[in-house]
Amino acid sequence: MQLFVGLGNPGAKYAQNRHNIGFMAVDRIAEDHGFGPWRSKFQGQLSEGRLGSDRVLLLKPETFMNRSGQSVGEAMRFFKLEPGDVTVFHDELDLAPGKVRVKQGGGHAGHNGLRSIHGTIGPEYRRVRLGIGHPGHKDAVAGYVLRDFAKAEAGWLDDLLRGIGDGAPALADDDSAKFLNAIALRVNPPRSSTTKPKAADALASAPEATQEEAPRSPLQRLVDKFR
């Protein structure tokens, strides 16, 4: 059994915040793979299902971000899980928007949700770091992560979440490379070498056509002199 945890803050006010991309990720997994209905448990929302042959629990702590460890620890104790059975999906300022990295263990890098989980279960869990970009200055971070994704970001965000849904079975099977490849195929789909350019594109890229003049007769050349 595995526990996939999405980090975020509860309530409609925060639902589309950058800080809530972890919630969005596990919501997508639940939707794409037919998980059971969300129910209140362990100070959060819990959904159960399968990814391939693996039984997986999805958890969205409702303790607010900086107390996420309380919910995670409670679920782990109930199901007798080890830190190695836990995967946490969270926003990552140090990655460009749409970039994803998978990491086992390590520090919390100042992320309040990870800090809380560290304090409860230790650092030896797996993290899926979901890039949201950085506002450019540390003083702007709090306002940045607690603002909704911009409309211009909807495209890459949807592709990213679709890729997470596609790759979730591979992640449950401990195949991080396959998981990341599934995301890459959504975010940066390969261009077919056999695709023909559209007519308008072909015309736009073609060199400008010039009409070649036919040779003129001696009489025509004489008439041209008097024009």
C-alpha positions in Angstrom: 0.0 0.0 0.0 1.2 3.5 -0.8 0.1 7.0 0.3 0.1 9.8 -2.2 -0.2 13.2 -0.5 -1.1 16.4 -2.3 -0.2 19.6 -0.5 -2.4 22.7 -0.5 -4.8 24.7 1.6 -8.5 23.8 2.1 -11.4 25.9 0.8 -12.6 27.5 -2.4 -10.6 30.6 -1.6 -7.3 28.7 -2.2 -8.5 26.1 -4.7 -6.7 27.7 -7.8 -3.6 29.0 -5.9 -0.2 28.0 -7.1 0.4 26.6 -3.6 -2.4 24.1 -4.3 -0.9 22.4 -7.3 -0.4 19.3 -5.0 -4.1 19.1 -4.4 -4.7 19.5 -8.2 -2.3 16.6 -8.9 -4.0 14.0 -6.7 -7.4 15.2 -7.8 -6.3 14.4 -11.4 -5.1 11.0 -10.4 -8.3 10.2 -8.7 -10.4 11.3 -11.7 -8.3 9.6 -14.3 -8.1 6.3 -12.5 -11.5 5.9 -11.1 -10.7 6.2 -7.4 -13.4 6.1 -4.8 -15.2 9.3 -3.5 -13.4 11.6 -1.3 -14.3 11.3 2.4 -13.2 13.1 5.5 -10.6 11.2 7.4 -7.2 11.9 9.2 -7.8 15.6 9.3 -8.1 15.7 5.5 -9.8 14.2 2.4 -9.0 10.6 1.6 -9.7 8.6 -1.6 -8.8 5.0 -2.2 -8.1 3.1 -5.5 -5.6 1.2 -7.5 -2.8 2.1 -9.8 -1.9 -1.0 -11.7 -1.5 -3.7 -9.1 -0.8 -1.3 -6.3 -3.4 -0.2 -3.8 -3.0 3.6 -3.3 -4.4 6.1 -0.9 -4.7 9.7 -1.9 -4.7 12.3 0.9 -5.3 16.0 0.8 -4.6 17.4 4.3 -7.1 20.0 5.5 -4.9 21.3 8.4 -3.6 24.1 6.2 -0.2 23.9 4.6 2.1 24.5 7.6 0.5 21.7 9.6 0.3 19.1 6.9 2.4 16.6 8.9 -0.4 16.1 11.4 -2.7 14.6 8.7 0.0 12.6 7.1 1.3 11.2 10.4 -2.2 10.2 11.4 -2.9 8.3 8.1 0.5 6.6 8.3 0.0 5.3 11.8 -3.5 4.0 11.0 -2.3 2.0 8.0 1.1 1.1 9.5 3.0 2.7 6.7 6.7 3.7 6.6 8.1 7.0 5.3 9.3 5.1 2.1 5.6 4.3 1.3 4.7 8.1 1.1 4.9 10.3 -2.0 4.2 14.0 -1.6 3.2 16.3 -4.5 4.1 19.9 -3.9 4.8 23.3 -5.5 8.4 24.1 -6.2 9.6 27.6 -6.6 13.1 26.6 -7.8 11.8 24.9 -11.0 10.4 26.6 -14.0 6.6 26.3 -14.6 5.7 22.9 -16.0 9.0 21.3 -15.0 8.9 18.2 -12.7 11.5 16.4 -10.6 11.2 13.3 -8.4 13.4 13.2 -5.3 13.8 10.7 -2.5 14.6 12.1 0.9 16.5 15.4 1.5 15.8 18.7 3.0 12.6 20.8 2.9 14.2 23.9 1.4 11.9 26.2 3.5 8.6 24.8 2.1 6.2 24.9 5.1 4.3 21.8 4.1 7.4 19.7 3.8 8.8 21.2 7.0 5.7 20.0 8.9 6.0 16.5 7.3 9.7 16.4 8.2 8.9 17.2 11.8 6.3 14.4 11.9 7.7 11.5 9.9 11.3 12.5 9.1 12.8 13.2 5.6 12.9 9.7 4.0 9.8 10.1 1.9 9.5 10.7 -1.9 8.6 14.1 -3.2 7.3 15.1 -6.7 8.4 18.7 -7.1 6.0 20.6 -9.4 7.6 23.7 -10.8 5.6 27.0 -10.6 8.5 29.4 -11.1 9.8 32.1 -8.8 8.5 35.7 -8.6 12.1 37.0 -8.6 12.5 38.2 -5.0 12.0 36.3 -1.7 9.8 39.1 -0.3 7.3 38.4 -3.1 7.1 34.6 -2.5 4.2 34.6 0.0 1.9 36.7 -2.2 3.0 34.7 -5.4 2.2 31.2 -4.1 -1.1 32.3 -2.6 -2.4 33.9 -5.9 -4.3 31.9 -8.5 -2.5 30.7 -11.6 -2.8 33.3 -14.4 -5.1 32.5 -17.4 -2.0 32.4 -19.6 -0.7 29.5 -17.5 -3.8 27.3 -18.1 -2.3 25.5 -21.1 0.9 24.2 -19.5 -0.9 23.5 -16.2 -3.5 21.3 -17.9 -0.9 19.5 -19.9 1.1 18.9 -16.7 -1.8 17.5 -14.8 -2.8 15.2 -17.6 0.8 13.9 -17.7 0.7 13.2 -14.0 -2.5 11.2 -14.5 -0.9 9.3 -17.4 2.2 8.5 -15.4 0.8 7.8 -12.0 0.8 4.0 -12.4 4.5 4.1 -13.3 5.2 6.3 -10.2 3.3 3.7 -8.0 5.5 1.1 -9.6 8.6 3.1 -8.6 9.5 3.9 -12.2 10.3 7.6 -11.9 11.8 7.8 -15.4 8.6 6.4 -17.0 6.5 8.8 -14.9 8.5 11.8 -16.0 8.4 10.7 -19.6 4.6 10.5 -19.5 4.6 14.1 -18.3 7.1 15.2 -21.0 4.9 13.7 -23.7 2.0 15.9 -22.6 4.0 19.1 -21.9 6.4 18.8 -24.9 4.8 16.5 -27.4 7.1 15.3 -30.2 6.5 16.9 -33.6 5.8 14.4 -36.4 8.4 14.6 -39.1 5.7 13.5 -41.6 3.4 16.3 -40.8 2.8 18.5 -43.9 2.7 22.2 -43.5 -0.6 23.9 -44.0 -1.2 25.6 -47.3 -1.1 29.0 -45.7 2.1 28.2 -43.9 3.7 26.9 -47.2 2.7 30.0 -49.1 4.1 32.2 -46.3 7.4 30.4 -46.3 7.8 30.2 -50.1 10.1 32.6 -51.8 8.3 35.5 -53.6 7.4 34.5 -57.1 8.6 36.7 -60.0 7.2 36.7 -63.5 9.8 36.4 -66.2 9.4 38.7 -69.3 9.3 37.3 -72.8 12.0 38.6 -75.3 10.8 41.8 -77.1 10.9 42.2 -80.9 13.1 44.8 -82.7 9.9 46.8 -83.5 8.8 46.7 -79.8 12.2 47.9 -78.7 12.0 50.8 -81.2 8.6 51.8 -80.0 9.8 51.7 -76.4 12.4 54.4 -77.2 9.6 56.9 -78.0 7.5 56.2 -75.0 
